[in-house]
């Protein structure tokens, strides 16, 4: 539904905001500021991944086609 694209008309967001005392909005703003400083929008924490530890690498081969 179109109305759910806005903060104050999204019932799930309103519920989570009330439940967290607004911490969800504060954390979201922290993420936005971090992304603006880095000049890159991140969908995940890129520091959480390291090649060979929790990220597989296959040199020069197709893994899935």
PDB file of N, CA, C, O and CB in Angstrom:
ATOM      1  N   UNK A   1       0.839  -1.175   0.000  1.00  0.00           N
ATOM      2  CA  UNK A   1       0.000   0.000   0.000  1.00  0.00           C
ATOM      3  C   UNK A   1       0.886   1.241   0.000  1.00  0.00           C
ATOM      4  O   UNK A   1       1.910   1.267   0.683  1.00  0.00           O
ATOM      5  CB  UNK A   1      -0.956  -0.004   1.213  1.00  0.00           C
ATOM      6  N   UNK A   2       0.519   2.236  -0.733  1.00  0.00           N
ATOM      7  CA  UNK A   2       1.286   3.462  -0.905  1.00  0.00           C
ATOM      8  C   UNK A   2       1.550   4.177   0.413  1.00  0.00           C
ATOM      9  O   UNK A   2       2.645   4.700   0.621  1.00  0.00           O
ATOM     10  CB  UNK A   2       0.565   4.387  -1.848  1.00  0.00           C
ATOM     11  N   UNK A   3       0.577   4.208   1.295  1.00  0.00           N
ATOM     12  CA  UNK A   3       0.695   4.956   2.546  1.00  0.00           C
ATOM     13  C   UNK A   3       1.787   4.410   3.453  1.00  0.00           C
ATOM     14  O   UNK A   3       2.263   5.135   4.327  1.00  0.00           O
ATOM     15  CB  UNK A   3      -0.622   4.941   3.280  1.00  0.00           C
ATOM     16  N   UNK A   4       2.199   3.172   3.279  1.00  0.00           N
ATOM     17  CA  UNK A   4       3.207   2.572   4.151  1.00  0.00           C
ATOM     18  C   UNK A   4       4.618   3.044   3.818  1.00  0.00           C
ATOM     19  O   UNK A   4       5.572   2.698   4.515  1.00  0.00           O
ATOM     20  CB  UNK A   4       3.140   1.064   4.055  1.00  0.00           C
ATOM     21  N   UNK A   5       4.752   3.838   2.748  1.00  0.00           N
ATOM     22  CA  UNK A   5       6.063   4.341   2.372  1.00  0.00           C
ATOM     23  C   UNK A   5       6.470   5.569   3.177  1.00  0.00           C
ATOM     24  O   UNK A   5       7.581   6.074   3.017  1.00  0.00           O
ATOM     25  CB  UNK A   5       6.083   4.668   0.903  1.00  0.00           C
ATOM     26  N   UNK A   6       5.596   6.045   4.027  1.00  0.00           N
ATOM     27  CA  UNK A   6       5.868   7.234   4.819  1.00  0.00           C
ATOM     28  C   UNK A   6       5.945   6.866   6.294  1.00  0.00           C
ATOM     29  O   UNK A   6       5.205   6.002   6.764  1.00  0.00           O
ATOM     30  CB  UNK A   6       4.789   8.308   4.583  1.00  0.00           C
ATOM     31  N   UNK A   7       6.825   7.511   7.007  1.00  0.00           N
ATOM     32  CA  UNK A   7       7.085   7.188   8.410  1.00  0.00           C
ATOM     33  C   UNK A   7       5.826   7.162   9.258  1.00  0.00           C
ATOM     34  O   UNK A   7       5.576   6.184   9.962  1.00  0.00           O
ATOM     35  CB  UNK A   7       8.052   8.175   8.989  1.00  0.00           C
ATOM     36  N   UNK A   8       5.042   8.206   9.205  1.00  0.00           N
ATOM     37  CA  UNK A   8       3.926   8.328  10.136  1.00  0.00           C
ATOM     38  C   UNK A   8       2.647   7.628   9.688  1.00  0.00           C
ATOM     39  O   UNK A   8       1.629   7.685  10.378  1.00  0.00           O
ATOM     40  CB  UNK A   8       3.636   9.761  10.361  1.00  0.00           C
ATOM     41  N   UNK A   9       2.700   6.965   8.530  1.00  0.00           N
ATOM     42  CA  UNK A   9       1.531   6.187   8.105  1.00  0.00           C
ATOM     43  C   UNK A   9       1.870   4.706   8.005  1.00  0.00           C
ATOM     44  O   UNK A   9       1.061   3.921   7.508  1.00  0.00           O
ATOM     45  CB  UNK A   9       1.005   6.697   6.756  1.00  0.00           C
ATOM     46  N   UNK A  10       3.047   4.313   8.466  1.00  0.00           N
ATOM     47  CA  UNK A  10       3.467   2.916   8.428  1.00  0.00           C
ATOM     48  C   UNK A  10       3.240   2.312   9.816  1.00  0.00           C
ATOM     49  O   UNK A  10       3.979   2.624  10.749  1.00  0.00           O
ATOM     50  CB  UNK A  10       4.973   2.783   7.989  1.00  0.00           C
ATOM     51  N   UNK A  11       2.231   1.456   9.963  1.00  0.00           N
ATOM     52  CA  UNK A  11       1.900   0.931  11.287  1.00  0.00           C
ATOM     53  C   UNK A  11       3.019   0.100  11.919  1.00  0.00           C
ATOM     54  O   UNK A  11       3.194   0.137  13.137  1.00  0.00           O
ATOM     55  CB  UNK A  11       0.659   0.097  11.196  1.00  0.00           C
ATOM     56  N   UNK A  12       3.770  -0.640  11.122  1.00  0.00           N
ATOM     57  CA  UNK A  12       4.866  -1.439  11.679  1.00  0.00           C
ATOM     58  C   UNK A  12       5.962  -0.533  12.226  1.00  0.00           C
ATOM     59  O   UNK A  12       6.488  -0.777  13.312  1.00  0.00           O
ATOM     60  CB  UNK A  12       5.445  -2.389  10.611  1.00  0.00           C
ATOM     61  N   UNK A  13       6.305   0.504  11.482  1.00  0.00           N
ATOM     62  CA  UNK A  13       7.330   1.440  11.936  1.00  0.00           C
ATOM     63  C   UNK A  13       6.874   2.168  13.192  1.00  0.00           C
ATOM     64  O   UNK A  13       7.656   2.340  14.126  1.00  0.00           O
ATOM     65  CB  UNK A  13       7.666   2.448  10.831  1.00  0.00           C
ATOM     66  N   UNK A  14       5.631   2.591  13.222  1.00  0.00           N
ATOM     67  CA  UNK A  14       5.111   3.262  14.410  1.00  0.00           C
ATOM     68  C   UNK A  14       5.167   2.347  15.626  1.00  0.00           C
ATOM     69  O   UNK A  14       5.551   2.775  16.714  1.00  0.00           O
ATOM     70  CB  UNK A  14       3.677   3.732  14.172  1.00  0.00           C
ATOM     71  N   UNK A  15       4.786   1.098  15.441  1.00  0.00           N
ATOM     72  CA  UNK A  15       4.819   0.123  16.544  1.00  0.00           C
ATOM     73  C   UNK A  15       6.245  -0.063  17.060  1.00  0.00           C
ATOM     74  O   UNK A  15       6.486  -0.030  18.267  1.00  0.00           O
ATOM     75  CB  UNK A  15       4.241  -1.238  16.083  1.00  0.00           C
ATOM     76  N   UNK A  16       7.187  -0.259  16.137  1.00  0.00           N
ATOM     77  CA  UNK A  16       8.585  -0.456  16.535  1.00  0.00           C
ATOM     78  C   UNK A  16       9.162   0.785  17.200  1.00  0.00           C
ATOM     79  O   UNK A  16       9.970   0.675  18.122  1.00  0.00           O
ATOM     80  CB  UNK A  16       9.432  -0.831  15.322  1.00  0.00           C
ATOM     81  N   UNK A  17       8.757   1.961  16.743  1.00  0.00           N
ATOM     82  CA  UNK A  17       9.233   3.212  17.333  1.00  0.00           C
ATOM     83  C   UNK A  17       8.740   3.353  18.765  1.00  0.00           C
ATOM     84  O   UNK A  17       9.491   3.750  19.656  1.00  0.00           O
ATOM     85  CB  UNK A  17       8.774   4.414  16.496  1.00  0.00           C
ATOM     86  N   UNK A  18       7.485   3.028  18.975  1.00  0.00           N
ATOM     87  CA  UNK A  18       6.925   3.094  20.331  1.00  0.00           C
ATOM     88  C   UNK A  18       7.597   2.063  21.229  1.00  0.00           C
ATOM     89  O   UNK A  18       7.970   2.370  22.361  1.00  0.00           O
ATOM     90  CB  UNK A  18       5.394   2.864  20.304  1.00  0.00           C
ATOM     91  N   UNK A  19       7.751   0.836  20.724  1.00  0.00           N
ATOM     92  CA  UNK A  19       8.353  -0.243  21.510  1.00  0.00           C
ATOM     93  C   UNK A  19       9.802   0.076  21.903  1.00  0.00           C
ATOM     94  O   UNK A  19      10.223  -0.244  23.014  1.00  0.00           O
ATOM     95  CB  UNK A  19       8.305  -1.554  20.723  1.00  0.00           C
ATOM     96  N   UNK A  20      10.556   0.696  21.009  1.00  0.00           N
ATOM     97  CA  UNK A  20      11.972   0.961  21.274  1.00  0.00           C
ATOM     98  C   UNK A  20      12.212   2.338  21.879  1.00  0.00           C
ATOM     99  O   UNK A  20      13.356   2.699  22.158  1.00  0.00           O
ATOM    100  CB  UNK A  20      12.766   0.830  19.999  1.00  0.00           C
ATOM    101  N   UNK A  21      11.162   3.101  22.083  1.00  0.00           N
ATOM    102  CA  UNK A  21      11.332   4.447  22.616  1.00  0.00           C
ATOM    103  C   UNK A  21      12.060   5.368  21.650  1.00  0.00           C
ATOM    104  O   UNK A  21      12.715   6.324  22.065  1.00  0.00           O
ATOM    105  CB  UNK A  21      12.080   4.392  23.921  1.00  0.00           C
ATOM    106  N   UNK A  22      11.942   5.078  20.367  1.00  0.00           N
ATOM    107  CA  UNK A  22      12.565   5.906  19.336  1.00  0.00           C
ATOM    108  C   UNK A  22      13.993   5.505  18.994  1.00  0.00           C
ATOM    109  O   UNK A  22      14.629   6.138  18.151  1.00  0.00           O
ATOM    110  CB  UNK A  22      12.554   7.326  19.771  1.00  0.00           C
ATOM    111  N   UNK A  23      14.502   4.459  19.639  1.00  0.00           N
ATOM    112  CA  UNK A  23      15.879   4.034  19.382  1.00  0.00           C
ATOM    113  C   UNK A  23      16.069   3.545  17.957  1.00  0.00           C
ATOM    114  O   UNK A  23      17.155   3.694  17.397  1.00  0.00           O
ATOM    115  CB  UNK A  23      16.278   2.941  20.352  1.00  0.00           C
ATOM    116  N   UNK A  24      15.027   2.959  17.354  1.00  0.00           N
ATOM    117  CA  UNK A  24      15.146   2.498  15.968  1.00  0.00           C
ATOM    118  C   UNK A  24      15.391   3.673  15.016  1.00  0.00           C
ATOM    119  O   UNK A  24      16.160   3.549  14.063  1.00  0.00           O
ATOM    120  CB  UNK A  24      13.876   1.734  15.549  1.00  0.00           C
ATOM    121  N   UNK A  25      14.743   4.804  15.271  1.00  0.00           N
ATOM    122  CA  UNK A  25      14.947   5.979  14.425  1.00  0.00           C
ATOM    123  C   UNK A  25      16.328   6.580  14.658  1.00  0.00           C
ATOM    124  O   UNK A  25      16.978   7.022  13.711  1.00  0.00           O
ATOM    125  CB  UNK A  25      13.859   7.031  14.692  1.00  0.00           C
ATOM    126  N   UNK A  26      16.780   6.602  15.901  1.00  0.00           N
ATOM    127  CA  UNK A  26      18.110   7.131  16.216  1.00  0.00           C
ATOM    128  C   UNK A  26      19.192   6.280  15.557  1.00  0.00           C
ATOM    129  O   UNK A  26      20.147   6.814  14.993  1.00  0.00           O
ATOM    130  CB  UNK A  26      18.327   7.182  17.743  1.00  0.00           C
ATOM    131  N   UNK A  27      19.044   4.956  15.627  1.00  0.00           N
ATOM    132  CA  UNK A  27      20.027   4.065  15.016  1.00  0.00           C
ATOM    133  C   UNK A  27      20.031   4.228  13.497  1.00  0.00           C
ATOM    134  O   UNK A  27      21.090   4.192  12.870  1.00  0.00           O
ATOM    135  CB  UNK A  27      19.737   2.602  15.395  1.00  0.00           C
ATOM    136  N   UNK A  28      18.861   4.406  12.910  1.00  0.00           N
ATOM    137  CA  UNK A  28      18.762   4.626  11.473  1.00  0.00           C
ATOM    138  C   UNK A  28      19.462   5.904  11.043  1.00  0.00           C
ATOM    139  O   UNK A  28      20.112   5.942   9.998  1.00  0.00           O
ATOM    140  CB  UNK A  28      17.312   4.671  11.053  1.00  0.00           C
ATOM    141  N   UNK A  29      19.329   6.959  11.854  1.00  0.00           N
ATOM    142  CA  UNK A  29      20.008   8.218  11.547  1.00  0.00           C
ATOM    143  C   UNK A  29      21.526   8.063  11.676  1.00  0.00           C
ATOM    144  O   UNK A  29      22.279   8.646  10.896  1.00  0.00           O
ATOM    145  CB  UNK A  29      19.505   9.341  12.477  1.00  0.00           C
ATOM    146  N   UNK A  30      21.976   7.273  12.665  1.00  0.00           N
ATOM    147  CA  UNK A  30      23.413   7.000  12.799  1.00  0.00           C
ATOM    148  C   UNK A  30      23.941   6.296  11.553  1.00  0.00           C
ATOM    149  O   UNK A  30      25.019   6.623  11.056  1.00  0.00           O
ATOM    150  CB  UNK A  30      23.692   6.141  14.053  1.00  0.00           C
ATOM    151  N   UNK A  31      23.181   5.336  11.057  1.00  0.00           N
ATOM    152  CA  UNK A  31      23.589   4.608   9.852  1.00  0.00           C
ATOM    153  C   UNK A  31      23.617   5.548   8.643  1.00  0.00           C
ATOM    154  O   UNK A  31      24.528   5.474   7.818  1.00  0.00           O
ATOM    155  CB  UNK A  31      22.633   3.419   9.585  1.00  0.00           C
ATOM    156  N   UNK A  32      22.630   6.421   8.542  1.00  0.00           N
ATOM    157  CA  UNK A  32      22.589   7.371   7.427  1.00  0.00           C
ATOM    158  C   UNK A  32      23.798   8.298   7.467  1.00  0.00           C
ATOM    159  O   UNK A  32      24.432   8.534   6.438  1.00  0.00           O
ATOM    160  CB  UNK A  32      21.289   8.194   7.465  1.00  0.00           C
ATOM    161  N   UNK A  33      24.119   8.822   8.639  1.00  0.00           N
ATOM    162  CA  UNK A  33      25.270   9.709   8.759  1.00  0.00           C
ATOM    163  C   UNK A  33      26.572   8.986   8.433  1.00  0.00           C
ATOM    164  O   UNK A  33      27.446   9.553   7.777  1.00  0.00           O
ATOM    165  CB  UNK A  33      25.336  10.293  10.161  1.00  0.00           C
ATOM    166  N   UNK A  34      26.713   7.738   8.885  1.00  0.00           N
ATOM    167  CA  UNK A  34      27.893   6.932   8.569  1.00  0.00           C
ATOM    168  C   UNK A  34      28.029   6.766   7.053  1.00  0.00           C
ATOM    169  O   UNK A  34      29.116   6.915   6.496  1.00  0.00           O
ATOM    170  CB  UNK A  34      27.810   5.547   9.260  1.00  0.00           C
ATOM    171  N   UNK A  35      26.909   6.455   6.398  1.00  0.00           N
ATOM    172  CA  UNK A  35      26.920   6.252   4.948  1.00  0.00           C
ATOM    173  C   UNK A  35      27.243   7.536   4.200  1.00  0.00           C
ATOM    174  O   UNK A  35      27.970   7.510   3.207  1.00  0.00           O
ATOM    175  CB  UNK A  35      25.578   5.709   4.482  1.00  0.00           C
ATOM    176  N   UNK A  36      26.707   8.665   4.671  1.00  0.00           N
ATOM    177  CA  UNK A  36      26.992   9.938   4.021  1.00  0.00           C
ATOM    178  C   UNK A  36      28.466  10.301   4.156  1.00  0.00           C
ATOM    179  O   UNK A  36      29.073  10.806   3.211  1.00  0.00           O
ATOM    180  CB  UNK A  36      26.119  11.044   4.613  1.00  0.00           C
ATOM    181  N   UNK A  37      29.040  10.045   5.331  1.00  0.00           N
ATOM    182  CA  UNK A  37      30.468  10.323   5.530  1.00  0.00           C
ATOM    183  C   UNK A  37      31.322   9.448   4.623  1.00  0.00           C
ATOM    184  O   UNK A  37      32.330   9.907   4.086  1.00  0.00           O
ATOM    185  CB  UNK A  37      30.863  10.101   7.002  1.00  0.00           C
ATOM    186  N   UNK A  38      30.928   8.192   4.449  1.00  0.00           N
ATOM    187  CA  UNK A  38      31.681   7.263   3.608  1.00  0.00           C
ATOM    188  C   UNK A  38      31.371   7.463   2.123  1.00  0.00           C
ATOM    189  O   UNK A  38      32.053   6.907   1.262  1.00  0.00           O
ATOM    190  CB  UNK A  38      31.373   5.823   4.013  1.00  0.00           C
ATOM    191  N   UNK A  39      30.350   8.252   1.831  1.00  0.00           N
ATOM    192  CA  UNK A  39      29.884   8.476   0.454  1.00  0.00           C
ATOM    193  C   UNK A  39      29.518   7.171  -0.235  1.00  0.00           C
ATOM    194  O   UNK A  39      29.735   6.996  -1.435  1.00  0.00           O
ATOM    195  CB  UNK A  39      30.956   9.203  -0.359  1.00  0.00           C
ATOM    196  N   UNK A  40      28.954   6.253   0.558  1.00  0.00           N
ATOM    197  CA  UNK A  40      28.545   4.959   0.027  1.00  0.00           C
ATOM    198  C   UNK A  40      27.410   4.419   0.895  1.00  0.00           C
ATOM    199  O   UNK A  40      27.552   4.300   2.112  1.00  0.00           O
ATOM    200  CB  UNK A  40      29.748   3.958  -0.016  1.00  0.00           C
ATOM    201  N   UNK A  41      26.298   4.099   0.269  1.00  0.00           N
ATOM    202  CA  UNK A  41      25.177   3.511   0.984  1.00  0.00           C
ATOM    203  C   UNK A  41      25.472   2.034   1.184  1.00  0.00           C
ATOM    204  O   UNK A  41      25.718   1.309   0.220  1.00  0.00           O
ATOM    205  CB  UNK A  41      23.834   3.722   0.216  1.00  0.00           C
ATOM    206  N   UNK A  42      25.448   1.589   2.430  1.00  0.00           N
ATOM    207  CA  UNK A  42      25.741   0.194   2.747  1.00  0.00           C
ATOM    208  C   UNK A  42      24.456  -0.518   3.141  1.00  0.00           C
ATOM    209  O   UNK A  42      23.654   0.007   3.913  1.00  0.00           O
ATOM    210  CB  UNK A  42      26.791   0.090   3.880  1.00  0.00           C
ATOM    211  N   UNK A  43      24.270  -1.701   2.611  1.00  0.00           N
ATOM    212  CA  UNK A  43      23.111  -2.514   2.962  1.00  0.00           C
ATOM    213  C   UNK A  43      23.441  -3.487   4.086  1.00  0.00           C
ATOM    214  O   UNK A  43      22.550  -4.097   4.677  1.00  0.00           O
ATOM    215  CB  UNK A  43      22.607  -3.276   1.740  1.00  0.00           C
ATOM    216  N   UNK A  44      24.734  -3.625   4.374  1.00  0.00           N
ATOM    217  CA  UNK A  44      25.180  -4.532   5.424  1.00  0.00           C
ATOM    218  C   UNK A  44      26.471  -3.989   6.024  1.00  0.00           C
ATOM    219  O   UNK A  44      27.075  -3.070   5.472  1.00  0.00           O
ATOM    220  CB  UNK A  44      25.386  -5.975   4.873  1.00  0.00           C
ATOM    221  N   UNK A  45      26.885  -4.542   7.129  1.00  0.00           N
ATOM    222  CA  UNK A  45      28.129  -4.149   7.765  1.00  0.00           C
ATOM    223  C   UNK A  45      29.283  -4.830   7.032  1.00  0.00           C
ATOM    224  O   UNK A  45      29.523  -6.023   7.219  1.00  0.00           O
ATOM    225  CB  UNK A  45      28.128  -4.517   9.282  1.00  0.00           C
ATOM    226  N   UNK A  46      29.987  -4.082   6.209  1.00  0.00           N
ATOM    227  CA  UNK A  46      31.048  -4.675   5.401  1.00  0.00           C
ATOM    228  C   UNK A  46      32.246  -5.105   6.245  1.00  0.00           C
ATOM    229  O   UNK A  46      33.053  -5.915   5.789  1.00  0.00           O
ATOM    230  CB  UNK A  46      31.497  -3.693   4.338  1.00  0.00           C
ATOM    231  N   UNK A  47      32.379  -4.592   7.440  1.00  0.00           N
ATOM    232  CA  UNK A  47      33.463  -5.007   8.333  1.00  0.00           C
ATOM    233  C   UNK A  47      33.218  -6.387   8.930  1.00  0.00           C
ATOM    234  O   UNK A  47      34.124  -6.978   9.517  1.00  0.00           O
ATOM    235  CB  UNK A  47      33.639  -3.992   9.448  1.00  0.00           C
ATOM    236  N   UNK A  48      32.005  -6.901   8.786  1.00  0.00           N
ATOM    237  CA  UNK A  48      31.662  -8.206   9.357  1.00  0.00           C
ATOM    238  C   UNK A  48      32.175  -9.367   8.508  1.00  0.00           C
ATOM    239  O   UNK A  48      32.096 -10.521   8.929  1.00  0.00           O
ATOM    240  CB  UNK A  48      30.157  -8.321   9.518  1.00  0.00           C
ATOM    241  N   UNK A  49      32.700  -9.074   7.316  1.00  0.00           N
ATOM    242  CA  UNK A  49      33.132 -10.125   6.404  1.00  0.00           C
ATOM    243  C   UNK A  49      34.625 -10.043   6.148  1.00  0.00           C
ATOM    244  O   UNK A  49      35.177  -8.957   5.970  1.00  0.00           O
ATOM    245  CB  UNK A  49      32.369 -10.037   5.089  1.00  0.00           C
ATOM    246  N   UNK A  50      35.278 -11.203   6.130  1.00  0.00           N
ATOM    247  CA  UNK A  50      36.712 -11.259   5.845  1.00  0.00           C
ATOM    248  C   UNK A  50      36.990 -12.473   4.958  1.00  0.00           C
ATOM    249  O   UNK A  50      36.549 -13.578   5.273  1.00  0.00           O
ATOM    250  CB  UNK A  50      37.550 -11.329   7.167  1.00  0.00           C
ATOM    251  N   UNK A  51      37.712 -12.282   3.859  1.00  0.00           N
ATOM    252  CA  UNK A  51      38.038 -13.409   2.981  1.00  0.00           C
ATOM    253  C   UNK A  51      38.761 -14.517   3.741  1.00  0.00           C
ATOM    254  O   UNK A  51      39.708 -14.265   4.485  1.00  0.00           O
ATOM    255  CB  UNK A  51      38.899 -12.935   1.806  1.00  0.00           C
ATOM    256  N   UNK A  52      38.301 -15.730   3.539  1.00  0.00           N
ATOM    257  CA  UNK A  52      38.904 -16.877   4.190  1.00  0.00           C
ATOM    258  C   UNK A  52      38.378 -17.164   5.578  1.00  0.00           C
ATOM    259  O   UNK A  52      38.561 -18.265   6.097  1.00  0.00           O
ATOM    260  CB  UNK A  52      40.350 -16.685   4.261  1.00  0.00           C
ATOM    261  N   UNK A  53      37.729 -16.189   6.184  1.00  0.00           N
ATOM    262  CA  UNK A  53      37.161 -16.396   7.521  1.00  0.00           C
ATOM    263  C   UNK A  53      35.680 -16.730   7.410  1.00  0.00           C
ATOM    264  O   UNK A  53      35.247 -17.791   7.858  1.00  0.00           O
ATOM    265  CB  UNK A  53      37.366 -15.143   8.408  1.00  0.00           C
ATOM    266  N   UNK A  54      34.912 -15.843   6.824  1.00  0.00           N
ATOM    267  CA  UNK A  54      33.489 -16.097   6.635  1.00  0.00           C
ATOM    268  C   UNK A  54      33.015 -15.651   5.244  1.00  0.00           C
ATOM    269  O   UNK A  54      31.827 -15.427   5.015  1.00  0.00           O
ATOM    270  CB  UNK A  54      32.681 -15.382   7.720  1.00  0.00           C
ATOM    271  N   UNK A  55      33.968 -15.532   4.340  1.00  0.00           N
ATOM    272  CA  UNK A  55      33.671 -15.156   2.963  1.00  0.00           C
ATOM    273  C   UNK A  55      34.529 -16.035   2.054  1.00  0.00           C
ATOM    274  O   UNK A  55      35.757 -15.974   2.105  1.00  0.00           O
ATOM    275  CB  UNK A  55      33.943 -13.622   2.709  1.00  0.00           C
ATOM    276  N   UNK A  56      33.889 -16.841   1.235  1.00  0.00           N
ATOM    277  CA  UNK A  56      34.621 -17.778   0.380  1.00  0.00           C
ATOM    278  C   UNK A  56      35.134 -17.080  -0.872  1.00  0.00           C
ATOM    279  O   UNK A  56      34.487 -16.187  -1.419  1.00  0.00           O
ATOM    280  CB  UNK A  56      33.728 -18.967  -0.006  1.00  0.00           C
ATOM    281  N   UNK A  57      36.300 -17.506  -1.306  1.00  0.00           N
ATOM    282  CA  UNK A  57      36.901 -16.986  -2.534  1.00  0.00           C
ATOM    283  C   UNK A  57      37.259 -18.155  -3.431  1.00  0.00           C
ATOM    284  O   UNK A  57      37.768 -19.174  -2.966  1.00  0.00           O
ATOM    285  CB  UNK A  57      38.157 -16.116  -2.229  1.00  0.00           C
ATOM    286  N   UNK A  58      36.988 -18.002  -4.727  1.00  0.00           N
ATOM    287  CA  UNK A  58      37.362 -19.037  -5.695  1.00  0.00           C
ATOM    288  C   UNK A  58      38.070 -18.342  -6.849  1.00  0.00           C
ATOM    289  O   UNK A  58      37.415 -17.739  -7.700  1.00  0.00           O
ATOM    290  CB  UNK A  58      36.103 -19.854  -6.199  1.00  0.00           C
ATOM    291  N   UNK A  59      39.378 -18.415  -6.890  1.00  0.00           N
ATOM    292  CA  UNK A  59      40.129 -17.690  -7.909  1.00  0.00           C
ATOM    293  C   UNK A  59      39.891 -18.229  -9.318  1.00  0.00           C
ATOM    294  O   UNK A  59      40.147 -19.400  -9.597  1.00  0.00           O
ATOM    295  CB  UNK A  59      41.600 -17.744  -7.592  1.00  0.00           C
ATOM    296  N   UNK A  60      39.398 -17.361 -10.200  1.00  0.00           N
ATOM    297  CA  UNK A  60      39.288 -17.679 -11.609  1.00  0.00           C
ATOM    298  C   UNK A  60      38.308 -18.748 -12.015  1.00  0.00           C
ATOM    299  O   UNK A  60      38.392 -19.234 -13.143  1.00  0.00           O
ATOM    300  CB  UNK A  60      40.558 -18.060 -12.078  1.00  0.00           C
ATOM    301  N   UNK A  61      37.400 -19.136 -11.181  1.00  0.00           N
ATOM    302  CA  UNK A  61      36.438 -20.183 -11.544  1.00  0.00           C
ATOM    303  C   UNK A  61      35.021 -19.690 -11.315  1.00  0.00           C
ATOM    304  O   UNK A  61      34.750 -18.897 -10.412  1.00  0.00           O
ATOM    305  CB  UNK A  61      36.694 -21.474 -10.733  1.00  0.00           C
ATOM    306  N   UNK A  62      34.117 -20.188 -12.168  1.00  0.00           N
ATOM    307  CA  UNK A  62      32.707 -19.872 -11.985  1.00  0.00           C
ATOM    308  C   UNK A  62      32.151 -20.812 -10.925  1.00  0.00           C
ATOM    309  O   UNK A  62      32.265 -22.030 -11.056  1.00  0.00           O
ATOM    310  CB  UNK A  62      31.912 -19.995 -13.328  1.00  0.00           C
ATOM    311  N   UNK A  63      31.560 -20.265  -9.893  1.00  0.00           N
ATOM    312  CA  UNK A  63      31.021 -21.079  -8.812  1.00  0.00           C
ATOM    313  C   UNK A  63      29.598 -21.526  -9.142  1.00  0.00           C
ATOM    314  O   UNK A  63      29.224 -22.673  -8.895  1.00  0.00           O
ATOM    315  CB  UNK A  63      31.046 -20.299  -7.485  1.00  0.00           C
ATOM    316  N   UNK A  64      28.820 -20.616  -9.696  1.00  0.00           N
ATOM    317  CA  UNK A  64      27.422 -20.923 -10.005  1.00  0.00           C
ATOM    318  C   UNK A  64      27.049 -20.200 -11.276  1.00  0.00           C
ATOM    319  O   UNK A  64      27.343 -19.016 -11.442  1.00  0.00           O
ATOM    320  CB  UNK A  64      26.473 -20.520  -8.837  1.00  0.00           C
ATOM    321  N   UNK A  65      26.395 -20.924 -12.182  1.00  0.00           N
ATOM    322  CA  UNK A  65      25.990 -20.293 -13.436  1.00  0.00           C
ATOM    323  C   UNK A  65      24.539 -20.597 -13.696  1.00  0.00           C
ATOM    324  O   UNK A  65      23.988 -20.160 -14.706  1.00  0.00           O
ATOM    325  CB  UNK A  65      26.860 -20.769 -14.613  1.00  0.00           C
TER     326      UNK A  65
END
